[in-house]
Amino acid sequence: MKRIIFSAACVSTMLAIVLTFTFHARAEGNKPFTNQSLNDKYGFHVLALSLDPTNTLGGSNPFAVGGYYEFHGDGTLIGADTVSRNGLITPRQYTGTYHVNPDGTGTLQLNISSTFQPVGNFIIVGSGKEVEIIFAVPGNLNAFTLRKQHDPSGND
């Protein structure tokens, strides 16, 4: 009888330990996102359209942008890119701010110039390796994916 009680106590203790670790592991996997979730450099390129409301250019004017955003984990970022439009190449550097919501969505604003500060909405995907973003710039259509430039696991 003592062995049965001892065995039942061991099984109960082991079950409690397993459930505790299982719950803890599940809770770790469901941590809410924060600004710290973006704390690395992400590269991108986009082929976009600038819409011509007067239709003097045939309705749209395509352009391309390629560069990076470096998120600092505190709601600030720096960025650099190159814009190609109408045969001209224009390099740019800028700062910005961002906010990540607990569900992995968020907003960011780039401070490219005093007259051009585009706002974008994004969602973090791929376990933080990618960020899907769309910008709300009147007269422009552009949406693209930011991709982490360095994978700390060594799977670059």
C-alpha positions in Angstrom: 0.0 0.0 0.0 2.9 2.4 0.8 4.3 1.7 -2.7 1.1 2.6 -4.4 0.8 5.9 -2.4 4.4 6.7 -3.1 4.0 5.9 -6.8 0.8 8.0 -7.0 2.6 10.9 -5.2 5.5 10.6 -7.7 3.2 10.5 -10.7 1.3 13.6 -9.3 4.5 15.5 -8.7 5.9 14.6 -12.2 2.6 15.6 -13.8 2.6 18.9 -12.0 6.2 19.6 -13.1 5.4 18.7 -16.7 2.3 20.8 -16.8 4.2 23.8 -15.2 6.9 23.6 -17.9 4.4 23.1 -20.7 2.4 26.1 -19.6 5.5 28.2 -19.2 6.8 27.2 -22.7 3.4 28.0 -24.2 3.3 31.4 -22.4 6.8 32.2 -23.7 5.7 31.5 -27.2 2.7 33.8 -26.9 4.5 36.8 -25.5 3.1 40.1 -26.8 5.2 42.1 -29.3 6.8 45.3 -28.1 9.1 47.9 -29.7 12.0 45.7 -28.7 10.7 43.0 -31.1 12.2 45.2 -33.8 15.9 45.6 -32.9 17.9 44.9 -36.0 18.6 45.9 -39.6 16.1 45.0 -42.3 16.7 45.4 -46.1 14.0 46.0 -48.7 13.3 47.0 -52.3 10.0 48.1 -53.8 8.8 48.8 -57.3 6.0 51.4 -56.8 3.7 53.8 -58.7 3.3 57.5 -58.3 -0.2 58.2 -59.6 -0.7 61.3 -61.8 -4.0 62.9 -60.9 -3.9 65.1 -63.9 -3.2 62.1 -66.2 -0.5 64.2 -68.0 2.0 61.3 -67.7 -0.4 58.6 -68.8 -1.8 57.8 -65.4 1.2 56.7 -63.4 4.9 57.2 -63.0 6.8 54.1 -61.8 9.8 54.3 -59.4 12.0 52.0 -57.4 13.4 52.2 -53.9 16.0 49.9 -52.2 17.7 50.3 -48.9 17.4 49.4 -45.2 15.7 50.4 -41.9 17.7 49.8 -38.7 15.4 49.5 -35.8 16.9 50.3 -32.3 14.4 48.5 -30.1 13.3 51.7 -28.4 10.9 53.1 -31.0 13.5 54.9 -33.1 15.2 54.0 -36.4 17.6 55.1 -39.0 17.3 54.4 -42.7 19.1 54.8 -46.0 17.9 54.0 -49.5 18.3 54.9 -53.1 15.3 56.1 -55.2 15.3 55.5 -59.0 12.8 57.7 -60.9 12.8 58.9 -64.5 16.4 57.9 -65.0 17.7 59.7 -61.9 19.3 58.0 -58.9 18.8 59.7 -55.5 20.4 58.4 -52.3 18.8 59.4 -49.0 19.4 59.0 -45.3 16.8 59.6 -42.7 15.5 59.0 -39.2 12.1 57.7 -38.0 10.0 56.5 -35.2 7.8 53.4 -34.8 5.4 51.7 -32.4 4.7 48.0 -32.2 1.3 46.8 -30.8 1.1 43.6 -28.7 -0.4 41.7 -31.7 2.6 42.5 -33.9 1.0 45.3 -36.0 2.3 48.8 -35.8 3.0 52.1 -37.4 6.1 54.0 -38.4 6.9 57.5 -39.6 10.0 58.3 -41.6 11.5 61.8 -41.4 12.9 62.1 -44.9 12.6 65.9 -45.1 10.7 68.7 -43.4 8.0 68.3 -46.1 8.1 64.5 -46.6 7.3 62.4 -43.6 5.5 59.3 -44.8 3.5 57.1 -42.4 3.3 53.3 -42.8 1.4 50.5 -41.2 3.1 47.1 -40.7 2.9 43.6 -39.3 5.8 41.5 -38.0 5.8 38.0 -39.6 8.0 35.0 -40.0 9.1 34.9 -36.3 10.4 38.5 -36.6 12.5 37.8 -39.8 10.2 39.9 -41.9 8.0 42.9 -41.7 5.1 43.5 -44.2 4.6 47.2 -44.7 2.3 49.6 -46.6 2.8 53.3 -46.8 -0.1 55.9 -46.8 1.4 58.5 -49.2 -1.2 60.4 -51.2 -0.8 59.7 -54.9 1.6 56.7 -54.4 1.0 53.0 -54.3 3.8 51.1 -52.4 3.8 48.0 -50.2 6.8 45.8 -49.6 8.5 43.4 -47.2 11.4 44.2 -44.9 13.7 41.2 -44.5 16.1 40.8 -41.6 19.7 41.2 -42.9 21.3 39.0 -40.2 20.0 35.8 -38.7 21.6 35.3 -35.2 21.1 31.6 -35.5 23.6 31.5 -38.3 21.1 30.6 -41.0 21.8 33.7 -43.1 
